[in-house]
Amino acid sequence: MHRDMREHYENRLKTRWMGRTAGFYEVVDSTNILAKEEAKRGAASGTLIVADRQTAGRGRRGREWKSPGGTNLYFTLMLKPDFAPDKASMLTLVMAHAVAEAVSRSVPVRPGIKWPNDIVMDGKKVCGILTEMELKESRIASVVIGVGINVHRQAFPTELKDRAASLEQFGTLEISRGALLADIMEVFEADYEAFCREESLAALRTSYESFLVNKDREVCVLDPRGEFRGIARGITDAGELLVELADKSTVSVYAGEVSVRGIYGYV
Ligand code: BTN
């Protein structure tokens, strides 16, 4: 299983440097933890850590990310960018775009992005992303972007059943985890280089918005200073969500501060 994944990955990989150094593991605690350790040991930017199973997979907001073996993709890409730390959170959107684009090439149903970075299909989450940054003297030492994608068909635990889905539910095809990962690296390499040139999402914005499930739909913004509703219209070059209010004015909301729900549920 595991050897297959590496083989499929290496046979398909077309990048110049992204993910060219990759460690494939049968089991780890969390690929994000391992990637951070590798960064400290001097690993090069673009190093990829992949695991078949995680014993301490972590999600956003301190949640657990269930990571059984043989079914899903769990990987972390480590980068050492030159830009300022306040730009790093945008990399989560860059990765969400790369995953959506790569998935759209191999699954017959078009995936959506729920701002800022969940990938959803038919209203259910198929992928989550957790980005973490390490600083050294107020510069970025490393950024790790951890991605979990539900790939093969599986029975989800009761608490996830209504909110989670796997890619293979959306077509008859069998998906190769290794090949999909290579496709994601290929898209991400181009996206990341564009992002670094402009230090913004300007070049990716239109394509990102073409996947945005919230676009032109009513959203409920869970702002700690008070919830409000509006129509999501797109994103800014800095990755903020543009929300149009009832009086037609537009506010931009920042993912670090708020989360967004559809008014009828998760999307
Ligand atoms: C979320 O809560 O939506 C983010 C989930 C991120 C899960 C991935 S799986 C690979 C990497 N290692 C981890 O421990 N977490 C991320």
Boltz pocket constraint, residues with backbone or C-beta under 6 A from the ligand:
constraints:
  - pocket:
      binder: B
      contacts: [[A, 29], [A, 30], [A, 31], [A, 32], [A, 33], [A, 54], [A, 56], [A, 57], [A, 58], [A, 59], [A, 60], [A, 61], [A, 63], [A, 65], [A, 73], [A, 74], [A, 75], [A, 76], [A, 118], [A, 127], [A, 128], [A, 129], [A, 130], [A, 146], [A, 147], [A, 148], [A, 149]]
      max_distance: 6.0
